[in-house]
Amino acid sequence: MKQIELRKKERLEEVRKFAEENGIPMQNFGLLNVALTHSSYANEHKNEVIHDNERLEFLGDAVLDLVVGEYLFLRFPDWPEGELTRAKASVVCKPACAECAAKFHVGDYMLLGKGEEMSGGRSRVSILGNAFEAVIGAIYLDNNYEVASRFILGHMKKFLDLVDRGEYDHDYKTDLQEIVQKHGDVDIHYEVVRDEGPDHDKTIWMQITVNGKPMGTGMGKNKKEAAQKAAKEAISRIHNGESVPLVQK
């Protein structure tokens, strides 16, 4: 029993150092320890009262969604709901959360079961991403929304900057469809107009026509990439004042 208590005390000291070294605004280190405890570890120590981070992950996911959603809502007052949704998804996705977690070495401080440890769990995207959300949940509970918001916006700055520059992965084809439908009936057509190179390294040029009018050309390593770039050019031309022709009946 004394050995278990000693291990718990040493663990809390590790967590305290983790918070201090990485600027994590926490005073309740027991709560932060829960955020860093994977379910596999709790399952292997059922003789002890150990809580895993799944509930905190649930809460942190909701806080993350709200903070990023609020930021985008205020930052882009003219964006429609669909564009805000796609932008938010690019920021709060698991790979982005995992990258943020890796920057302050969350994997090094995770409590993992032996199986997860042996299979590379400390660098697994899902585990790191979930732990990042759990840490957010812990920060929110130990402080308040404002503190959690500052933490999130600070650590997600790279991904929010990508949204600012329009360099995030979203569906320009869907965006274009929504824009031109406001003008009535629409016929959007994508056509490969040129391709070069061997099959394993081909470059494709795709032209887009809207109601019979050429509105953009995109180049990419596959049809999907080329079509997205063509749609992006068409959107840019429409935003710059180019008219969308009526459908020919």
C-alpha positions as CSV (number, residue, x, y, z in Angstrom):
1,M,0.0,0.0,0.0
2,K,2.8,2.4,0.9
3,Q,4.5,1.6,-2.4
4,I,1.3,2.6,-4.3
5,E,1.0,5.8,-2.4
6,L,4.7,6.6,-3.0
7,R,4.2,5.9,-6.8
8,K,1.2,8.2,-6.8
9,K,3.2,11.0,-5.1
10,E,6.1,10.6,-7.6
11,R,3.7,10.6,-10.5
12,L,2.0,13.9,-9.3
13,E,5.5,15.5,-9.1
14,E,6.1,14.4,-12.7
15,V,2.8,15.9,-13.8
16,R,3.6,19.1,-11.9
17,K,6.9,19.4,-13.8
18,F,5.2,18.7,-17.1
19,A,2.7,21.5,-16.5
20,E,5.4,23.9,-15.3
21,E,7.8,23.2,-18.2
22,N,5.0,23.6,-20.8
23,G,3.1,26.5,-19.4
24,I,0.0,24.5,-18.8
25,P,-2.2,26.6,-16.4
26,M,-3.1,23.9,-13.9
27,Q,-3.1,23.7,-10.1
28,N,-5.0,20.5,-9.8
29,F,-2.3,18.1,-10.8
30,G,-4.5,15.1,-10.0
31,L,-6.9,16.2,-12.6
32,L,-4.1,16.8,-15.1
33,N,-2.9,13.3,-14.3
34,V,-6.3,11.9,-15.3
35,A,-6.0,13.7,-18.6
36,L,-2.8,11.9,-19.3
37,T,-4.1,8.4,-18.3
38,H,-5.1,6.2,-21.2
39,S,-7.9,3.6,-20.8
40,S,-5.4,0.8,-21.4
41,Y,-3.4,1.7,-18.3
42,A,-6.6,2.0,-16.2
43,N,-7.7,-1.5,-17.4
44,E,-4.4,-3.0,-16.4
45,H,-4.6,-1.5,-12.8
46,K,-8.2,-2.4,-11.9
47,N,-7.0,-3.2,-8.3
48,E,-6.4,0.6,-7.9
49,V,-8.9,3.4,-8.3
50,I,-7.6,4.9,-11.6
51,H,-9.7,7.1,-13.9
52,D,-8.9,7.3,-17.6
53,N,-9.1,10.4,-19.7
54,E,-12.1,9.6,-21.8
55,R,-14.6,11.8,-19.9
56,L,-12.2,14.7,-19.9
57,E,-11.6,14.1,-23.7
58,F,-15.4,14.4,-24.2
59,L,-15.5,17.7,-22.3
60,G,-12.3,19.0,-24.0
61,D,-13.6,18.2,-27.4
62,A,-16.8,20.3,-26.7
63,V,-14.7,23.2,-25.4
64,L,-12.3,23.1,-28.3
65,D,-15.3,23.1,-30.8
66,L,-16.8,26.1,-29.0
67,V,-13.6,28.1,-28.8
68,V,-12.6,27.6,-32.5
69,G,-16.1,28.0,-33.6
70,E,-16.4,31.3,-31.8
71,Y,-13.1,32.5,-33.2
72,L,-14.1,31.7,-36.8
73,F,-17.5,33.2,-36.3
74,L,-16.1,36.5,-35.2
75,R,-13.1,36.5,-37.5
76,F,-15.1,35.9,-40.7
77,P,-18.4,37.6,-40.4
78,D,-19.3,37.2,-44.0
79,W,-18.7,33.4,-44.3
80,P,-21.7,31.1,-44.7
81,E,-22.3,28.2,-42.3
82,G,-20.8,25.6,-44.7
83,E,-17.5,27.4,-45.0
84,L,-17.2,28.0,-41.2
85,T,-17.9,24.3,-40.7
86,R,-15.2,23.2,-43.1
87,A,-12.7,25.6,-41.6
88,K,-13.4,24.5,-38.1
89,A,-13.1,20.8,-39.1
90,S,-9.6,21.5,-40.4
91,V,-8.5,23.1,-37.1
92,V,-10.0,20.7,-34.6
93,C,-9.2,17.4,-36.5
94,K,-7.3,14.7,-34.7
95,P,-4.0,15.2,-36.7
96,A,-4.0,18.9,-35.7
97,C,-4.7,18.1,-32.1
98,A,-2.0,15.4,-32.1
99,E,0.6,17.8,-33.6
100,C,-0.2,20.3,-30.8
101,A,0.2,17.6,-28.2
102,A,3.5,16.4,-29.6
103,K,4.9,19.9,-29.3
104,F,4.8,19.8,-25.6
105,H,5.7,16.1,-25.4
106,V,2.4,14.8,-24.1
107,G,3.4,11.3,-25.3
108,D,6.3,11.2,-22.9
109,Y,4.0,11.7,-19.9
110,M,1.1,9.5,-20.9
111,L,0.3,6.5,-18.7
112,L,-0.3,3.6,-21.2
113,G,-0.9,-0.1,-20.8
114,K,1.8,-2.5,-21.8
115,G,0.2,-3.4,-25.1
116,E,-0.2,0.3,-26.2
117,E,3.3,1.0,-25.0
118,M,4.7,-1.9,-27.1
119,S,2.7,-0.9,-30.2
120,G,3.9,2.7,-30.4
121,G,1.1,4.3,-28.5
122,R,3.1,7.3,-27.4
123,S,3.3,8.6,-30.9
124,R,-0.1,7.4,-32.2
125,V,-2.2,10.2,-33.6
126,S,-5.5,9.1,-32.0
127,I,-3.9,8.8,-28.5
128,L,-2.1,12.1,-28.7
129,G,-5.1,13.9,-30.2
130,N,-7.4,12.6,-27.5
131,A,-5.0,13.5,-24.8
132,F,-4.8,17.1,-26.1
133,E,-8.5,17.3,-25.8
134,A,-8.5,15.8,-22.3
135,V,-5.9,18.4,-21.2
136,I,-8.2,21.1,-22.5
137,G,-11.0,19.6,-20.5
138,A,-8.8,19.6,-17.4
139,I,-7.7,23.2,-17.9
140,Y,-11.4,24.3,-18.4
141,L,-12.5,22.6,-15.1
142,D,-9.5,23.8,-13.1
143,N,-9.8,27.4,-14.4
144,N,-12.6,28.8,-16.7
145,Y,-13.5,29.3,-20.3
146,E,-11.3,32.3,-20.8
147,V,-8.1,30.5,-19.7
148,A,-9.0,27.4,-21.8
149,S,-9.7,29.7,-24.8
150,R,-6.2,31.4,-24.5
151,F,-4.6,28.0,-24.3
152,I,-6.4,26.6,-27.3
153,L,-5.9,29.7,-29.5
154,G,-2.2,29.9,-28.6
155,H,-1.5,26.2,-29.4
156,M,-3.8,26.1,-32.5
157,K,-2.3,29.3,-34.0
158,K,-0.6,27.5,-36.9
159,F,-3.9,26.0,-38.0
160,L,-5.9,29.1,-37.5
161,D,-3.3,31.0,-39.6
162,L,-3.7,28.5,-42.4
163,V,-7.5,29.3,-42.4
164,D,-6.6,33.0,-42.5
165,R,-4.5,32.4,-45.6
166,G,-7.0,30.1,-47.2
167,E,-4.5,27.2,-47.1
168,Y,-6.6,24.6,-45.5
169,D,-8.3,21.5,-46.9
170,H,-11.8,22.4,-47.9
171,D,-14.1,21.6,-50.8
172,Y,-13.9,24.4,-53.4
173,K,-16.2,22.4,-55.7
174,T,-19.0,22.5,-53.1
175,D,-18.3,26.2,-52.4
176,L,-18.7,27.0,-56.1
177,Q,-21.9,25.0,-56.3
178,E,-23.4,26.9,-53.4
179,I,-22.3,30.3,-54.9
180,V,-23.5,29.8,-58.5
181,Q,-26.9,28.2,-57.4
182,K,-27.8,31.7,-56.2
183,H,-28.0,32.7,-59.8
184,G,-30.6,30.1,-60.7
185,D,-30.2,26.9,-62.7
186,V,-26.6,25.8,-63.0
187,D,-24.6,23.4,-65.1
188,I,-21.0,23.0,-63.9
189,H,-18.7,20.8,-66.0
190,Y,-15.1,19.7,-65.4
191,E,-13.0,18.5,-68.3
192,V,-9.3,17.3,-68.5
193,V,-7.8,19.5,-71.2
194,R,-4.2,18.3,-70.9
195,D,-2.0,15.8,-69.2
196,E,1.7,15.2,-69.2
197,G,4.1,12.7,-67.7
198,P,4.1,8.9,-67.0
199,D,1.2,7.3,-65.1
200,H,3.2,7.3,-61.8
201,D,4.0,11.1,-62.0
202,K,1.3,12.6,-64.2
203,T,0.3,16.3,-64.2
204,I,-3.2,17.1,-65.2
205,W,-4.9,20.3,-66.3
206,M,-8.6,20.6,-65.6
207,Q,-10.9,23.2,-67.1
208,I,-14.2,24.2,-65.5
209,T,-17.2,25.7,-67.3
210,V,-20.2,27.2,-65.6
211,N,-23.3,27.2,-67.9
212,G,-21.0,26.8,-70.9
213,K,-18.6,29.6,-69.9
214,P,-15.0,28.7,-69.1
215,M,-14.4,30.0,-65.6
216,G,-11.1,28.5,-64.5
217,T,-8.3,26.0,-65.0
218,G,-6.5,24.0,-62.4
219,M,-3.3,21.9,-62.4
220,G,-2.6,19.0,-60.2
221,K,-1.1,15.5,-59.8
222,N,-4.6,14.0,-60.1
223,K,-8.1,14.9,-61.3
224,K,-9.3,15.7,-57.8
225,E,-6.6,18.2,-57.1
226,A,-6.8,19.8,-60.5
227,A,-10.6,20.1,-60.2
228,Q,-10.4,21.7,-56.8
229,K,-7.9,24.3,-58.1
230,A,-10.1,25.0,-61.1
231,A,-13.1,25.6,-58.8
232,K,-11.0,27.9,-56.6
233,E,-10.0,30.0,-59.6
234,A,-13.7,30.2,-60.7
235,I,-14.7,31.4,-57.2
236,S,-12.0,34.0,-57.3
237,R,-13.2,35.3,-60.7
238,I,-16.8,35.5,-59.4
239,H,-15.7,37.3,-56.3
240,N,-13.8,39.8,-58.5
241,G,-16.9,40.6,-60.4
242,E,-17.1,38.2,-63.3
243,S,-20.7,37.4,-64.1
244,V,-22.1,33.9,-64.1
245,P,-24.0,33.3,-67.3
246,L,-27.6,32.0,-67.3
247,V,-28.1,28.4,-68.2
248,Q,-28.8,27.8,-71.9
249,K,-32.2,26.1,-72.3
